[in-house]
Amino acid sequence: MPASSSSTRPVLRRRALVRRPRYTARTADKYELYQLAVQSPEHDLAFVARHYRRERGREPLHLREDFCGTAFLSATWVKGHKDRTAEGYDLDATTLAWSREHNLAPLGAAAQRVALHQRDVRVRGDRPADIRLAQNFSYCIFKTRAEMVEYFRCVHRGLAKDGLFALDIYGGTEATEEMEEERKVEGGFTYVWDQHRYLPGTNDYTCHIHFRFRDGTEMKRAFTYEWRFWSMPEIKELLREAGFRDVRSYFEQSNAHDEGSGIYKLDETGASCQNCAGWVAYILAFR
């Protein structure tokens, strides 16, 4: 089996900025920077839980986070309700250890409701999940159709009978260009998404994350990803082939400045994004 691990992962959508002390390449923790620049767990979890409640008429309680990295989503999930539980899967021991120290330990007794596993995401979980997540395009580590269908089938089998699988995806006219995108993050650093190499014959994709600081220093290639670029129709077709009966796409709506609004609406064609340079969408697959 290939290594199905993504210790941290990129995302193109905006998040609320958090005030932090000034950073430098020497003093910064790359996992903390990643969480500040990339992740918005409250937003992601609220979105999927809302749609679960709307479709199933009950509260989801057990979450499984594939490619969990620092398990920021899992920690946020259990913090939100005393009856919630979570399990996270990743192959990177260093990142899981960081998670236990920085994201789980501060939870106190609630940390006992999170189980982290250094295992392949295709293994059977501790229990069927109400909601299962593969966020920040981490599943793109599977580069062949056979591997992706196998993973999606494992997800389908591991869900509760009324379970929901949620993943995000991105595209747009600039999605496969070899380019860098910078975004300033409050606290004194710049997040850089580097689409370093793209091979159109195979859709193989090499991307990096760099962090640049106000003092002129840089944390270069803090994270690197070797992926296949998958299109929205491909992923939705493979989910249906894997057994999901209801697969929907929700595109982020652009605001007046043609930037991500953080508002996602049901849109099966993507017409709402008007083939913009870069778009992000959720895919929700109901068992």
C-alpha positions as MATLAB code, in Angstrom:
seq = 'MPASSSSTRPVLRRRALVRRPRYTARTADKYELYQLAVQSPEHDLAFVARHYRRERGREPLHLREDFCGTAFLSATWVKGHKDRTAEGYDLDATTLAWSREHNLAPLGAAAQRVALHQRDVRVRGDRPADIRLAQNFSYCIFKTRAEMVEYFRCVHRGLAKDGLFALDIYGGTEATEEMEEERKVEGGFTYVWDQHRYLPGTNDYTCHIHFRFRDGTEMKRAFTYEWRFWSMPEIKELLREAGFRDVRSYFEQSNAHDEGSGIYKLDETGASCQNCAGWVAYILAFR';
ca = [
       0.000    0.000    0.000;
       1.243    3.499   -0.695;
       1.747    5.839    2.228;
      -1.690    7.370    2.721;
      -0.657   10.156    5.032;
      -0.837   13.920    4.838;
       0.604   15.471    7.939;
      -0.707   18.869    6.950;
      -2.542   20.077    3.929;
      -3.175   23.194    1.813;
      -6.382   25.063    1.245;
      -7.242   28.090   -0.891;
     -10.185   29.486    1.031;
      -9.839   32.389    3.419;
     -10.153   32.100    7.183;
     -10.606   34.567   10.001;
      -7.262   36.037   10.957;
      -6.010   35.496   14.490;
      -3.704   37.932   16.237;
      -0.441   36.288   17.287;
       3.053   37.478   18.243;
       5.514   38.301   15.484;
       7.113   35.212   13.943;
      10.505   34.472   12.390;
      11.804   31.407   10.569;
      13.941   30.568   13.614;
      11.212   30.814   16.231;
       8.093   29.673   14.369;
       6.440   26.270   14.669;
       5.378   25.145   11.197;
       2.349   23.231   12.503;
       1.061   26.279   14.347;
       1.574   28.405   11.241;
      -0.310   25.888    9.146;
      -3.286   25.879   11.485;
      -3.377   29.680   11.559;
      -3.029   30.143    7.817;
      -5.029   27.230    6.459;
      -7.524   25.616    8.760;
     -10.954   26.789    9.887;
     -12.325   23.804   11.826;
     -15.333   25.589   13.311;
     -16.527   26.542    9.831;
     -15.940   23.081    8.314;
     -17.605   21.235   11.167;
     -20.590   23.569   11.347;
     -21.192   23.096    7.618;
     -21.151   19.296    7.599;
     -23.037   18.941   10.895;
     -25.770   21.272    9.656;
     -26.299   19.233    6.518;
     -26.226   15.988    8.494;
     -28.932   17.239   10.851;
     -31.002   18.517    7.948;
     -30.909   15.145    6.159;
     -30.940   12.728    9.092;
     -32.948   14.592   11.709;
     -30.499   13.927   14.535;
     -27.228   15.155   15.973;
     -24.058   13.510   14.624;
     -21.878   12.399   17.509;
     -18.990   10.303   16.186;
     -16.479   11.846   13.775;
     -13.684   10.162   11.868;
     -10.938   12.390   10.460;
      -8.822   10.781    7.727;
      -5.345   12.231    7.032;
      -5.867   13.986   10.359;
      -2.407   15.548   10.700;
      -2.554   17.657   13.852;
      -6.157   16.492   14.455;
      -7.333   20.084   14.754;
     -10.767   19.082   13.461;
     -11.107   16.183   15.892;
     -10.099   18.314   18.868;
     -12.521   21.052   17.869;
     -15.296   18.505   17.350;
     -15.189   17.022   20.854;
     -14.819   20.450   22.421;
     -18.180   21.395   20.929;
     -20.334   18.882   22.863;
     -19.833   16.567   25.834;
     -21.248   13.541   23.966;
     -19.087   13.862   20.883;
     -16.260   11.440   20.109;
     -13.640   11.384   17.363;
     -10.932    9.238   15.876;
      -8.112   10.388   13.611;
      -5.896    8.456   11.183;
      -2.518    9.491    9.788;
       0.849    7.839    9.126;
       3.047   10.689   10.324;
       4.169    9.952   13.886;
       5.750   13.383   14.422;
       2.588   15.232   13.541;
       0.422   12.984   15.689;
       2.758   13.558   18.637;
       2.468   17.329   18.077;
      -1.303   16.978   18.071;
      -1.366   15.153   21.386;
       0.732   17.869   23.028;
      -0.755   20.987   21.452;
      -4.344   20.142   20.497;
      -5.443   17.285   22.749;
      -3.699   18.009   26.058;
      -5.384   21.447   26.385;
      -8.774   19.712   26.200;
      -8.270   18.138   29.618;
     -10.657   15.256   30.278;
     -12.301   15.738   26.864;
      -9.091   14.479   25.222;
     -10.113   10.970   26.279;
     -12.881   11.183   23.687;
     -10.334   11.443   20.844;
      -8.457    8.365   19.621;
      -5.512    8.929   17.287;
      -4.152    6.087   15.163;
      -0.906    5.917   13.225;
      -2.493    3.754   10.555;
      -3.504    3.791    6.901;
      -6.790    5.582    6.292;
      -8.204    2.486    4.584;
      -8.309    0.404    7.763;
     -11.556   -0.219    9.606;
     -12.261    2.272   12.372;
     -13.021    1.824   16.041;
     -16.733    2.238   15.315;
     -18.991    3.365   12.449;
     -18.746    7.117   11.931;
     -21.694    9.465   11.646;
     -19.450   11.884    9.754;
     -16.157   11.076    8.069;
     -13.889   13.789    6.691;
     -11.001   13.983    4.234;
     -10.191   17.680    4.203;
      -7.770   19.950    2.365;
      -7.496   17.685   -0.681;
      -5.498   15.075    1.232;
      -7.133   12.162   -0.607;
      -5.370   13.305   -3.815;
      -2.407   11.237   -2.640;
      -4.228    8.363   -4.359;
      -3.142    8.729   -7.970;
      -4.993    5.957   -9.778;
      -8.657    5.299  -10.305;
      -8.352    1.856   -8.671;
      -6.751    3.313   -5.520;
      -9.339    6.045   -5.209;
     -12.299    3.716   -5.634;
     -10.763    1.353   -3.080;
     -10.435    4.208   -0.582;
     -13.990    5.418   -1.181;
     -15.319    1.878   -0.728;
     -13.473    1.616    2.576;
     -15.054    4.920    3.606;
     -18.513    3.683    2.618;
     -18.130    0.459    4.626;
     -16.868    2.349    7.654;
     -19.785    4.756    7.930;
     -22.896    4.320   10.025;
     -25.971    3.324    8.012;
     -27.008    6.966    7.840;
     -23.447    8.311    7.639;
     -22.045   11.239    5.688;
     -18.654   11.533    3.984;
     -17.397   15.079    3.401;
     -14.395   16.172    1.371;
     -13.275   19.341   -0.308;
     -11.922   19.912   -3.789;
     -10.519   22.805   -5.769;
     -10.119   23.811   -9.387;
     -10.356   26.743  -11.751;
      -8.420   28.135  -14.666;
      -5.271   28.602  -12.543;
      -5.527   25.322  -10.645;
      -2.908   23.518  -12.746;
      -0.628   26.445  -13.525;
       2.896   26.412  -12.150;
       2.635   29.484   -9.940;
       2.805   30.835   -6.388;
      -0.030   32.429   -4.425;
       0.760   34.575   -1.382;
      -1.542   35.535    1.455;
      -0.608   37.619    4.485;
      -1.642   36.248    7.863;
      -1.932   38.471   10.909;
       0.931   37.856   13.291;
       3.704   38.717   10.895;
       3.995   36.012    8.270;
       2.936   35.230    4.715;
       1.491   31.910    3.611;
       2.722   30.830    0.167;
       0.990   28.108   -1.853;
       3.464   26.960   -4.518;
       2.089   24.941   -7.434;
       5.591   23.863   -8.317;
       5.154   21.261  -11.049;
       2.241   19.914  -13.063;
       2.423   17.143  -15.693;
      -0.625   17.269  -17.984;
      -0.100   13.770  -19.362;
      -0.662   12.168  -15.951;
      -2.109   15.007  -13.812;
       0.795   14.456  -11.403;
       1.179   17.491   -9.222;
       3.955   18.672   -6.889;
       3.069   21.488   -4.488;
       4.807   23.158   -1.565;
       3.891   25.460    1.294;
       6.390   28.141    2.288;
       6.174   30.675    5.101;
       7.770   34.119    4.798;
       8.301   36.534    7.669;
       8.520   40.278    8.183;
      12.184   40.099    9.141;
      12.993   38.764    5.670;
      13.501   35.137    6.701;
      11.664   32.232    5.100;
      10.661   28.708    6.057;
      10.950   27.146    2.600;
       9.097   23.953    1.689;
       7.652   23.564    5.153;
       5.292   21.025    3.591;
       5.392   19.188    0.258;
       2.647   17.266   -1.531;
       2.888   14.748   -4.350;
      -0.632   14.401   -5.704;
      -2.757   13.750   -8.712;
      -5.017   16.589   -9.742;
      -8.576   15.225   -9.788;
     -11.548   17.002  -11.345;
     -14.953   17.419   -9.727;
     -16.787   15.075  -12.169;
     -14.166   12.340  -11.678;
     -14.448   12.378   -7.887;
     -18.257   12.425   -7.891;
     -18.389    9.524  -10.355;
     -15.952    7.460   -8.277;
     -17.942    8.103   -5.103;
     -21.082    6.801   -6.789;
     -19.187    3.780   -8.074;
     -18.035    3.104   -4.518;
     -21.660    2.862   -3.359;
     -22.705    6.337   -2.270;
     -26.310    6.870   -3.284;
     -26.432   10.648   -3.000;
     -23.443   12.823   -3.958;
     -23.732   16.625   -3.959;
     -21.427   19.549   -4.629;
     -21.457   22.899   -2.840;
     -19.440   25.714   -4.418;
     -18.096   28.694   -2.521;
     -19.792   31.896   -3.605;
     -17.635   34.822   -4.736;
     -18.073   38.232   -3.151;
     -17.990   41.642   -4.821;
     -14.175   41.533   -4.928;
     -14.155   38.080   -6.603;
     -12.801   36.512   -3.413;
     -14.091   33.560   -1.443;
     -17.034   34.495    0.765;
     -17.012   31.422    3.001;
     -20.613   30.751    1.915;
     -21.213   27.434    0.144;
     -24.361   26.686   -1.839;
     -25.646   23.573   -3.583;
     -24.533   23.725   -7.203;
     -24.178   20.597   -9.328;
     -22.742   22.370  -12.388;
     -20.445   24.974  -10.841;
     -22.217   27.738  -12.747;
     -22.126   29.982   -9.686;
     -18.313   30.224   -9.757;
     -18.358   31.324  -13.422;
     -15.200   29.335  -14.217;
     -13.191   31.634  -11.952;
      -9.421   31.419  -11.635;
      -9.584   29.438   -8.398;
     -12.585   27.875   -6.701;
     -13.167   25.644   -3.696;
     -16.125   23.323   -3.170;
     -17.379   20.734   -0.723;
     -18.560   17.324   -1.830;
     -21.046   15.617    0.484;
     -21.646   11.910   -0.084;
     -24.507   10.269    1.803;
     -24.431    6.540    2.442;
];
